[in-house]
Amino acid sequence: MKIISLFTKAPQHQRFNYIPRYYDPAKEEMKERMERIQRELDRERGVLNSEGAQAGYRSRIAGSFQAARKRSKPQQQGTETLMRLGIILFLTLFLIAFFTWGRPALYGALLVIPFYLYLKFKQIKK
């Protein structure tokens, strides 16, 4: 029983971390008043619109997701899918050949894999 307890974590007591907060109504009222005055000044300068949000903020966000989708390369996703299908097909054919012919199929695969890697890295250098 002692050997098992060496590998487990011993339970510890629960710690309670309490940070007291104090409420000062005068300070809270002063903070709200300063925020209201700052919003009014910003609205007069044209930085904020009537709702209190920054001007132009909504227009920046509105089409950003569609724009990001258009910038992404959909051809890359098709290439990855085609690559995955090719690898699965190769492994399936290799297993069938291995169960049919045995070790000669393994030697054939060892010849095909370096040839594939050569072609793959040759394309990257271009």
C-alpha positions in Angstrom: 0.0 0.0 0.0 2.9 2.4 0.8 4.4 1.9 -2.7 1.2 3.0 -4.4 1.0 6.2 -2.3 4.5 7.2 -3.5 3.1 7.8 -7.0 -0.1 9.7 -6.1 -0.5 13.2 -4.9 -1.4 13.6 -1.2 -4.5 15.6 -0.6 -4.0 19.1 0.8 -6.3 21.4 2.7 -8.4 23.9 0.8 -7.0 27.5 0.8 -9.3 30.5 1.0 -8.0 33.7 -0.4 -10.2 36.6 0.6 -9.4 40.1 -0.5 -11.6 42.7 1.3 -13.2 45.4 -0.8 -14.3 48.7 0.5 -17.1 50.8 -1.0 -16.7 54.5 -1.0 -19.9 56.2 -2.4 -18.2 59.6 -2.9 -15.4 58.1 -4.9 -17.8 56.0 -7.0 -19.9 59.1 -7.7 -16.9 61.1 -8.7 -15.7 58.4 -11.0 -19.1 58.2 -12.8 -19.2 62.0 -13.1 -15.7 62.1 -14.7 -16.6 59.3 -17.1 -19.7 61.1 -18.2 -17.9 64.4 -18.7 -15.1 62.6 -20.7 -17.8 61.0 -22.9 -19.4 64.4 -23.5 -16.1 65.9 -24.5 -15.3 63.0 -26.8 -18.7 63.3 -28.4 -18.1 67.0 -29.0 -14.8 66.4 -30.6 -16.3 63.7 -32.8 -14.5 60.8 -31.4 -17.6 59.1 -30.1 -21.0 58.8 -31.7 -24.3 59.4 -29.8 -24.5 55.9 -28.4 -21.1 56.2 -26.7 -19.3 53.8 -29.0 -16.2 54.9 -31.0 -17.1 56.3 -34.4 -16.1 53.8 -37.2 -15.8 50.9 -34.8 -18.7 48.9 -36.2 -17.7 49.6 -39.8 -14.2 48.1 -39.1 -15.7 44.9 -37.8 -18.6 44.5 -40.1 -16.9 42.6 -43.0 -13.7 41.5 -41.4 -14.6 37.8 -41.2 -15.7 37.6 -44.8 -12.6 39.5 -45.9 -10.4 37.1 -44.0 -12.2 34.1 -45.6 -11.6 35.6 -49.0 -7.9 36.2 -48.2 -7.4 32.5 -47.2 -6.4 30.1 -49.9 -9.1 27.6 -50.6 -6.8 25.8 -53.1 -4.5 24.9 -50.2 -7.3 23.0 -48.4 -8.0 21.0 -51.6 -4.3 20.2 -51.8 -4.2 19.0 -48.2 -7.3 16.8 -48.8 -5.8 15.3 -51.9 -2.5 14.6 -50.1 -4.3 12.9 -47.3 -6.3 10.8 -49.7 -3.0 9.8 -51.5 -1.3 8.8 -48.3 -4.3 6.7 -47.2 -4.5 5.1 -50.6 -0.8 4.3 -50.5 -1.0 2.7 -47.1 -4.0 0.6 -48.0 -2.3 -0.6 -51.2 0.9 -1.3 -49.3 -1.0 -3.4 -46.7 -2.7 -5.4 -49.4 0.6 -6.0 -51.2 2.3 -6.9 -47.9 -0.3 -9.5 -47.1 -0.2 -10.8 -50.6 3.5 -11.0 -51.4 5.2 -10.4 -48.0 8.7 -9.0 -47.8 9.1 -8.0 -51.5 6.3 -5.5 -51.0 8.2 -4.0 -48.1 11.3 -3.6 -50.2 9.2 -2.0 -53.0 7.8 0.5 -50.5 11.3 1.3 -49.3 12.2 2.2 -52.9 9.0 4.3 -53.4 9.2 6.4 -50.3 12.6 8.0 -51.0 11.5 8.7 -54.6 8.4 10.5 -53.3 10.4 12.5 -50.8 12.8 13.5 -53.6 10.0 14.8 -55.7 8.4 16.6 -52.8 11.5 18.5 -51.8 12.4 19.2 -55.4 9.0 21.1 -55.7 9.8 23.2 -52.6 13.1 24.5 -54.0 11.5 25.9 -57.1 
